[in-house]
């Protein structure tokens, strides 16, 4: 995998991560964080699809690396929801 393939995969992961975060309603950060969330979401989604025996309907192949876009978005959504639930700000009520 060359540097151009890596950049293309990073852009696809960033877009998938941003879509997953937008669907979850919780943003973890900027473009770089969206790319990381997209990659982690791809791992989560790929694992989830294998466990449930589901197909991969939308896969983009860059170079020789397949990237499951739909499962990346679903995994990013799940990851963003979990982090959003765990890191909700607590408000103090002053009586």
C-alpha positions as CSV (number, residue, x, y, z in Angstrom):
1,X,0.0,0.0,0.0
2,X,1.4,3.3,-1.1
3,X,1.1,6.7,0.5
4,X,-1.7,7.7,-2.0
5,X,-3.7,4.6,-1.1
6,X,-3.3,5.4,2.6
7,X,-4.5,9.0,2.1
8,X,-7.5,7.8,0.1
9,X,-8.4,5.3,2.8
10,X,-8.0,8.1,5.5
11,X,-10.4,10.3,3.6
12,X,-13.0,7.5,3.2
13,X,-12.7,6.7,6.9
14,X,-13.0,10.4,7.8
15,X,-16.2,10.7,5.8
16,X,-17.6,7.4,7.2
17,X,-16.7,8.5,10.8
18,X,-18.3,11.9,10.3
19,X,-21.5,10.4,9.0
20,X,-21.6,7.9,12.0
21,X,-21.0,10.8,14.4
22,X,-23.7,12.9,12.7
23,X,-26.2,10.0,13.0
24,X,-25.3,9.5,16.7
25,X,-25.7,13.3,17.4
26,X,-22.4,13.4,19.2
27,X,-19.1,14.7,17.7
28,X,-15.8,13.6,19.2
29,X,-13.7,16.2,17.4
30,X,-12.5,17.4,14.0
31,X,-11.5,15.7,10.8
32,X,-8.6,13.7,12.2
33,X,-10.7,12.3,15.0
34,X,-13.4,11.5,12.5
35,X,-10.9,9.4,10.5
36,X,-9.8,7.6,13.7
37,X,-13.5,7.0,14.6
38,X,-14.1,5.8,11.0
39,X,-11.2,3.2,11.2
40,X,-12.3,2.0,14.7
41,X,-15.9,2.0,13.4
42,X,-14.8,-0.2,10.5
43,X,-13.2,-2.7,12.9
44,X,-16.3,-2.7,15.1
45,X,-18.7,-3.0,12.2
46,X,-16.7,-5.6,10.5
47,X,-16.5,-7.7,13.7
48,X,-20.3,-7.2,14.2
49,X,-21.1,-8.3,10.7
50,X,-19.0,-11.4,11.0
51,X,-20.6,-12.3,14.4
52,X,-24.1,-11.9,13.0
53,X,-23.3,-13.5,9.6
54,X,-24.3,-10.4,7.6
55,X,-23.0,-9.5,4.2
56,X,-20.9,-6.5,3.3
57,X,-23.1,-4.6,0.8
58,X,-20.9,-1.6,0.1
59,X,-17.1,-2.2,0.1
60,X,-14.6,0.1,-1.5
61,X,-11.2,-1.4,-2.5
62,X,-8.3,0.9,-2.6
63,X,-5.1,-0.7,-3.8
64,X,-5.5,-4.1,-2.3
65,X,-7.3,-3.1,0.9
66,X,-11.0,-3.5,1.1
67,X,-12.9,-0.9,3.3
68,X,-16.4,-1.8,4.4
69,X,-18.1,1.6,4.2
70,X,-21.6,0.7,5.5
71,X,-20.2,-1.2,8.4
72,X,-17.8,1.6,9.1
73,X,-20.7,4.0,9.4
74,X,-22.6,1.6,11.6
75,X,-19.5,1.0,13.8
76,X,-18.8,4.7,14.1
77,X,-22.4,5.3,15.1
78,X,-22.1,2.6,17.8
79,X,-18.8,4.0,19.0
80,X,-20.1,7.6,19.1
81,X,-23.2,6.5,21.0
82,X,-21.2,4.7,23.6
83,X,-18.7,7.5,24.1
84,X,-21.5,10.0,24.1
85,X,-23.3,8.1,26.8
86,X,-20.2,7.6,29.0
87,X,-19.0,11.2,28.7
88,X,-22.2,13.2,29.2
89,X,-21.6,16.3,31.2
90,X,-23.1,16.2,34.6
91,X,-24.7,19.4,35.7
92,X,-24.8,20.4,39.3
93,X,-28.0,21.8,40.7
94,X,-27.6,24.4,43.3
95,X,-30.4,24.4,45.8
